[in-house]
Amino acid sequence: MEKLGTVEQKLADFIYEKPEVVVKLLQKYGYDISVKTATLSQIYDLTFKAIIVDSDKEFANDMDMAVSSDMELNIAGAVIGAFTSIITAGIQSDVAKKNRQAQYNITLATLSANEKLASEKLRSDTENARTGILANSMLQYRTSLQTESTARLKDTWLYVTGIGIGLGILFGVYLISKR
């Protein structure tokens, strides 16, 4: 499988990690997308089209700032001007080449996201299985605890009844001996 370039991979990773930030930037620049209904595919599609096809320099600069500030927070370094250079290179090529490049980047980014989503699904399924086992264990423990407490309650009534009968006999013997 072919890989994205370093800049495109950082952009794809940023979109995967912070899709809500990218959606807000897309909305700011007039792209029709909603946080509630957005999918990673839509975000990749609109982002790469905005940068490569539409050559939206302001959007690219804001994306560059967002990715750079996120990387600085994570101490991973900055990629200042990387997306602007993509636009500069994109302006020099024709529209068909831009569209092919955008589709290529969108496809690779989508494949990358699908790979990450499959990993997350596997992790989630494993955690769900673990939670199921723990729930079954707790159910079994609760059942055995109820059974044991019911047996103890029955035993307690037997002891109380026995003590009552014993005291009754002793009281009867006392009354008979007193007459």
C-alpha positions in Angstrom: 0.0 0.0 0.0 1.3 3.4 -0.9 1.8 5.9 1.9 1.0 9.6 2.2 3.8 12.1 2.1 5.0 13.4 5.5 3.0 16.6 5.3 -0.1 14.8 4.1 0.3 12.1 6.8 0.6 14.7 9.5 -2.6 16.4 8.1 -4.4 13.0 8.0 -3.3 12.2 11.6 -4.4 15.6 12.8 -7.8 15.2 11.2 -8.1 11.7 12.8 -7.1 13.1 16.2 -9.0 16.4 16.2 -11.8 16.1 13.6 -14.0 18.7 15.4 -11.2 21.4 15.0 -11.0 20.7 11.3 -14.8 20.8 10.9 -14.9 24.2 12.6 -12.2 25.5 10.3 -14.1 24.2 7.3 -17.3 25.9 8.5 -15.3 29.1 9.0 -14.3 29.1 5.3 -17.8 28.4 4.1 -17.7 24.6 3.5 -21.0 22.9 4.2 -20.3 20.4 7.0 -21.8 19.8 10.4 -20.1 18.5 13.5 -23.1 16.3 14.3 -23.2 14.6 10.9 -19.5 14.8 9.8 -17.6 11.6 8.9 -13.8 11.3 8.5 -14.3 10.7 4.8 -16.2 14.0 4.4 -13.6 15.9 6.4 -10.7 14.4 4.4 -12.6 15.1 1.2 -13.3 18.7 2.0 -9.9 19.4 3.5 -7.8 18.1 0.7 -10.1 19.7 -1.9 -9.8 23.1 -0.1 -6.1 22.9 0.0 -5.2 21.3 -3.3 -8.1 21.9 -5.7 -9.5 25.3 -4.4 -6.0 26.5 -3.4 -7.5 28.2 -0.3 -4.5 29.9 1.2 -6.3 31.2 4.2 -7.7 27.8 5.1 -4.3 26.2 4.5 -2.6 28.8 6.8 -5.2 28.2 9.5 -4.8 24.4 9.2 -1.0 24.9 9.3 -1.4 26.9 12.5 -3.7 24.3 14.1 -1.5 21.4 13.3 1.6 23.3 14.3 0.2 24.4 17.7 -1.0 20.9 18.3 2.4 19.5 17.6 4.1 22.1 19.8 1.7 21.1 22.6 2.7 17.5 22.1 6.4 18.4 21.7 6.5 16.8 18.3 7.8 19.9 16.5 6.2 22.3 14.1 5.4 22.1 10.3 5.3 25.8 9.6 4.4 26.6 6.0 4.0 23.0 4.9 0.4 23.3 3.7 1.2 26.7 2.0 3.9 24.9 0.0 1.3 22.3 -1.1 -0.9 25.2 -2.3 2.0 26.9 -4.1 2.8 23.7 -5.9 -0.9 23.1 -6.6 -1.3 26.5 -8.2 1.3 25.7 -10.8 -0.4 22.6 -12.0 -3.6 22.2 -14.0 -7.0 21.5 -12.5 -7.1 17.8 -13.5 -3.8 17.1 -11.9 -5.1 18.9 -8.7 -8.2 16.8 -8.7 -6.2 13.5 -9.1 -3.8 14.5 -6.4 -6.7 15.5 -4.1 -8.5 12.2 -4.7 -5.2 10.3 -4.2 -4.6 12.0 -0.9 -8.3 11.6 0.2 -8.1 7.9 -0.6 -4.9 7.3 1.3 -6.1 9.4 4.2 -9.3 7.4 4.3 -7.4 4.1 4.2 -5.2 5.4 7.0 -8.3 6.3 9.1 -10.0 3.0 8.3 -6.9 1.2 9.6 -7.0 3.3 12.8 -10.7 2.7 13.2 -10.3 -1.1 12.7 -7.6 -1.0 15.5 -10.0 1.0 17.7 -12.8 -1.5 17.0 -10.6 -4.4 17.9 -9.6 -2.7 21.2 -13.2 -1.8 21.9 -14.4 -5.4 21.2 -11.7 -6.7 23.5 -12.7 -4.3 26.2 -16.4 -5.3 25.7 -15.5 -9.0 26.0 -13.6 -8.2 29.2 -16.5 -6.2 30.6 -18.9 -9.1 29.7 -16.7 -11.6 31.6 -16.6 -9.2 34.6 -20.4 -8.8 34.5 -20.9 -12.5 34.4 -18.5 -12.9 37.4 -20.4 -10.3 39.3 -23.8 -12.0 38.5 -22.4 -15.3 39.7 -21.1 -13.7 42.8 -24.4 -12.0 43.5 -26.3 -15.3 42.9 -24.1 -17.2 45.3 -24.3 -14.4 47.9 -28.1 -14.4 47.7 -28.2 -18.2 48.0 -25.9 -18.2 51.0 -27.8 -15.4 52.7 -31.1 -17.1 52.2 -29.7 -20.3 53.7 -28.4 -18.3 56.7 -31.8 -16.7 57.2 -33.4 -20.1 57.2 -30.8 -21.3 59.7 -31.4 -18.3 61.8 -35.2 -19.0 62.0 -34.5 -22.5 62.9 -32.2 -21.4 65.8 -34.7 -18.8 67.0 -37.6 -21.4 66.8 -35.4 -23.9 68.7 -34.5 -21.3 71.4 -38.2 -20.4 71.7 -39.3 -24.0 72.1 -36.5 -24.6 74.6 -37.5 -21.5 76.6 -41.1 -22.7 76.5 -40.2 -26.1 77.8 -38.1 -24.5 80.6 -41.0 -22.1 81.5 -43.4 -25.0 81.4 -41.2 -27.1 83.7 -40.9 -24.1 86.0 -44.6 -23.6 86.2 -45.2 -27.3 86.8 -42.5 -27.4 89.5 -44.1 -24.4 91.2 -47.5 -26.0 91.6 
